[in-house]
Amino acid sequence: MSGITVRSLYKEMQRRLDLTLHTSDKGLDKTIAQKDLHRPGLALAGFLELFTFDRVQILGNTEIKYLSNLTPEQRLDSLIKTFEYDIPCLIISNNNQIPIELLTIAEERGVAVFRSPLSTTELVYLLSDFLDEAFAPSITVHGSLVDVYGTGLLLTGRSGIGKSEIALDLVERGHRLVADDVVIVTKMAEGVLIGKGSNLLEHLMEIRGVGIIDVSRIFGIGAIRAQKRVEVEVQLMDWDDLENYERLGLEEETREILGVNVPLIRLPIFPGKNITVIAETIALSLHLKVYGIHPAHEFDKRLHEAIRNKNRLKNYLHGDFE
């Protein structure tokens, strides 16, 4: 992502951070190009060689105390040099008093200045969490995401194959819908994909022949959740008699989504096949694998052991001439 506007940050975090804007709104259209935060203590002290100006600047007790101990001439000179750089915005923590020189120069340069009653530590924690998500890479996947026994199960397949109907059946059996039709998948951390629905659809679902239904109102608030980690993809496929489908589960496929390998199960379907129960079984089977239990590997081990025992008995009888 190339960046977000200061206006977007203000809109999303105003209430959570209890932000108050102390300049005009002309600085709200500036772009924040980096997700990291910066405390410009060294810059205010005159060391500007490594000043990372293109990110949100946080002024805590230390920075405000330093500015207050300068003479008016020194403070003005420090701020003029600092604001020569294209700073996206400043946030003052702990409801510290904002130097009038800072507000004047910030207004001239078109830089928004906010103040929050939160401590610097709390402010940095909450703001970093928001920026991490805002800058995280994401893609849109056509499918349905359901929380099945705590497992994020992503149903994919061609249009009209029955993804929404299976998701609806899972909800009716007590599982929770995250998103239908449009699933926004975001890489939140290394190896972690989070899926959620679009703001437009939320927890609405389209059932062919019926129309749009509101899952939360029909089945209750316990039938939905805002987001869920994507842990397995179930790709629904039309049954093909000529296709050689996996029978044992020894060969495990994965699909790469945003650089993360997600377990992939290709599930052939035909009329009368209970896909809902199979989906539940897939989720429970994944739980077993997390605890180190892999039925296919155990069966393979038993099979090889049985062959070894049979060969051992055969060799023994072959040498028995009594």
GITALIN-V688963 format. One record per residue. RES is the residue in one letter. PHI is phi in whole degrees, -180 to 180 (NA if undefined). OMEGA is omega in whole degrees, 0 to 359 (none if undefined). D_FIRST is the distance of its C-alpha to the first C-alpha in Angstrom with 2 decimals. Layout:
# GITALIN-V688963
[[RES:PHI:OMEGA:D_FIRST] [RES:PHI:OMEGA:D_FIRST]]
This chain:
# GITALIN-V688963
[[M:NA:184:0.00] [S:-78:179:3.85] [G:153:176:5.66] [I:-130:180:8.27] [T:-84:176:11.88] [V:-64:178:14.86] [R:-61:179:16.49] [S:-64:178:14.11] [L:-61:181:14.76] [Y:-63:181:18.42] [K:-65:184:18.74] [E:-78:189:17.39] [M:-115:183:19.11] [Q:-56:183:22.15] [R:-73:184:24.58] [R:-67:180:23.44] [L:-96:183:23.52] [D:54:184:26.33] [L:-80:173:24.72] [T:-123:180:26.96] [L:-85:184:25.83] [H:-108:174:28.44] [T:-126:178:27.42] [S:-72:184:27.02] [D:-85:181:23.98] [K:-72:178:23.27] [G:-89:185:20.79] [L:-76:180:18.64] [D:-92:175:16.69] [K:-68:182:15.39] [T:-104:172:11.74] [I:-92:188:10.82] [A:-93:183:8.83] [Q:-129:180:9.58] [K:-82:181:10.08] [D:-76:178:13.62] [L:-101:180:16.57] [H:-142:173:19.40] [R:-108:192:23.09] [P:-85:181:24.50] [G:-60:180:28.05] [L:-66:179:28.60] [A:-64:178:27.17] [L:-66:179:29.60] [A:-81:176:32.33] [G:111:179:31.78] [F:-91:187:29.86] [L:-111:185:26.88] [E:-63:182:26.50] [L:-114:183:23.65] [F:-72:177:22.26] [T:-87:189:18.52] [F:-81:189:18.36] [D:-86:179:14.67] [R:-139:180:14.24] [V:-63:180:16.27] [Q:-99:181:19.90] [I:-109:176:22.28] [L:-109:179:25.99] [G:-101:182:28.28] [N:-58:184:32.04] [T:-64:182:32.22] [E:-66:180:30.44] [I:-67:178:32.35] [K:-62:179:35.58] [Y:-61:180:35.15] [L:-64:181:34.71] [S:-70:180:37.68] [N:-85:177:39.89] [L:-84:172:39.41] [T:-72:180:41.77] [P:-55:179:40.54] [E:-67:179:40.54] [Q:-64:181:38.62] [R:-64:179:36.05] [L:-65:180:35.55] [D:-64:179:35.25] [S:-62:183:32.68] [L:-71:178:30.46] [I:-62:180:30.84] [K:-65:181:29.72] [T:-69:183:26.71] [F:-82:171:25.59] [E:-68:178:25.89] [Y:-89:184:22.30] [D:-83:181:19.42] [I:-77:180:18.84] [P:-71:179:16.40] [C:-170:176:18.83] [L:-125:175:21.53] [I:-128:179:22.70] [I:-97:182:26.32] [S:-94:174:27.35] [N:59:182:30.83] [N:52:179:31.73] [N:-63:177:32.79] [Q:-68:182:34.54] [I:-91:178:32.32] [P:-57:183:34.17] [I:-63:178:35.09] [E:-64:180:34.20] [L:-65:180:30.59] [L:-66:181:30.36] [T:-65:181:32.13] [I:-67:179:29.99] [A:-61:178:26.70] [E:-66:179:28.00] [E:-64:183:28.98] [R:-87:181:25.61] [G:72:180:23.70] [V:-109:180:22.09] [A:-73:178:22.06] [V:-120:180:24.15] [F:-114:173:24.26] [R:-133:181:26.83] [S:-133:176:26.94] [P:-76:182:30.04] [L:-69:175:28.20] [S:-68:181:28.90] [T:-61:181:26.45] [T:-62:181:26.10] [E:-67:179:25.43] [L:-61:181:23.06] [V:-64:181:20.94] [Y:-62:183:21.06] [L:-69:181:20.01] [L:-70:178:17.28] [S:-64:178:15.79] [D:-61:179:15.96] [F:-66:182:14.09] [L:-69:177:11.23] [D:-58:180:11.12] [E:-71:182:10.73] [A:-64:183:8.30] [F:-96:182:5.70] [A:-69:178:7.31] [P:-67:181:6.68] [S:-147:175:8.93] [I:-138:177:11.39] [T:-107:181:14.39] [V:-115:176:17.81] [H:-83:182:21.08] [G:173:178:23.46] [S:-129:179:24.83] [L:-116:182:24.03] [V:-129:174:27.12] [D:-87:182:28.06] [V:-111:182:31.28] [Y:53:179:33.31] [G:86:179:30.20] [T:-104:177:28.46] [G:-78:186:25.27] [L:-105:181:26.58] [L:-98:179:24.37] [L:-92:178:26.68] [T:-128:181:25.72] [G:147:182:27.93] [R:-62:179:28.94] [S:-63:178:29.11] [G:87:183:32.36] [I:-78:176:33.14] [G:118:181:33.35] [K:-63:182:30.13] [S:-66:180:30.45] [E:-65:178:34.19] [I:-67:178:33.79] [A:-61:179:31.20] [L:-63:179:33.69] [D:-64:178:36.51] [L:-65:177:34.66] [V:-62:179:34.09] [E:-62:179:37.81] [R:-90:173:38.66] [G:106:179:36.93] [H:-89:191:33.39] [R:-120:178:30.26] [L:-82:175:27.86] [V:-100:181:24.14] [A:-158:177:22.93] [D:-131:177:24.63] [D:76:180:23.67] [V:-118:178:19.89] [V:-115:178:18.34] [I:-91:182:14.69] [V:-103:182:14.20] [T:-122:176:11.77] [K:-87:185:12.18] [M:-88:180:13.31] [A:-156:180:15.27] [E:-63:179:16.92] [G:82:182:18.72] [V:-119:177:17.90] [L:-112:179:16.49] [I:-114:179:16.76] [G:-109:175:17.57] [K:-153:181:18.17] [G:-89:177:19.20] [S:-79:179:17.85] [N:-64:182:19.06] [L:-73:184:21.34] [L:-83:186:23.13] [E:47:183:23.09] [H:-110:172:26.21] [L:-86:182:27.85] [M:-139:177:29.10] [E:-101:176:30.59] [I:-112:184:33.84] [R:-60:181:35.40] [G:93:180:38.81] [V:-111:182:38.16] [G:114:182:35.05] [I:-85:175:32.47] [I:-123:179:33.39] [D:-102:185:32.10] [V:-64:183:32.09] [S:-66:181:32.03] [R:-81:180:35.03] [I:-79:186:37.02] [F:-104:179:36.63] [G:98:184:35.78] [I:-66:180:32.94] [G:-74:181:33.60] [A:-94:182:32.51] [I:-133:169:28.79] [R:-149:188:26.01] [A:-72:182:22.55] [Q:-156:181:20.70] [K:-158:176:21.85] [R:-68:177:20.97] [V:-83:186:21.14] [E:-115:178:24.07] [V:-156:176:25.76] [E:-109:176:25.36] [V:-110:181:28.57] [Q:-92:180:28.61] [L:-79:183:31.49] [M:-131:174:33.56] [D:-69:181:36.71] [W:-64:178:39.76] [D:-130:182:41.00] [D:-62:182:44.47] [L:-88:182:43.76] [E:-81:178:40.64] [N:-98:185:41.21] [Y:-82:178:39.32] [E:-65:183:38.80] [R:-107:186:41.85] [L:-101:182:41.69] [G:90:180:38.05] [L:-77:179:38.51] [E:-93:184:35.85] [E:-96:179:32.53] [E:-95:174:29.59] [T:-136:173:25.88] [R:-123:180:22.80] [E:-87:176:19.58] [I:-124:181:16.56] [L:53:178:13.27] [G:83:180:15.72] [V:-110:178:18.02] [N:-84:181:21.53] [V:-106:177:22.71] [P:-54:183:26.49] [L:-120:176:27.37] [I:-119:177:30.67] [R:-90:188:31.90] [L:-112:178:34.31] [P:-74:182:36.87] [I:-127:174:38.21] [F:-155:182:41.33] [P:-54:178:43.33] [G:96:180:44.85] [K:-81:184:42.53] [N:-84:184:41.35] [I:-71:182:37.61] [T:-62:179:37.08] [V:-65:178:39.35] [I:-64:178:37.79] [A:-62:177:34.32] [E:-62:180:35.83] [T:-65:177:37.48] [I:-61:180:34.27] [A:-64:180:32.72] [L:-67:178:35.90] [S:-63:177:36.16] [L:-65:176:32.72] [H:-60:180:34.06] [L:-61:181:37.03] [K:-65:176:34.97] [V:-61:179:33.10] [Y:-91:174:36.63] [G:84:179:37.62] [I:-105:183:39.66] [H:-128:184:39.18] [P:-55:181:41.98] [A:-64:178:41.54] [H:-67:179:41.85] [E:-66:177:44.81] [F:-63:179:46.50] [D:-62:179:46.00] [K:-65:178:47.54] [R:-62:181:50.48] [L:-62:179:51.02] [H:-66:178:51.28] [E:-67:179:53.54] [A:-65:178:55.78] [I:-65:179:56.08] [R:-63:180:57.00] [N:-65:179:59.61] [K:-65:179:61.07] [N:-67:180:61.41] [R:-64:179:62.97] [L:-67:180:65.53] [K:-63:180:66.26] [N:-66:180:66.96] [Y:-67:181:69.25] [L:-67:180:71.26] [H:-63:180:71.53] [G:-98:182:73.47] [D:-96:183:75.63] [F:-103:182:79.08] [E:-75:none:81.10]]
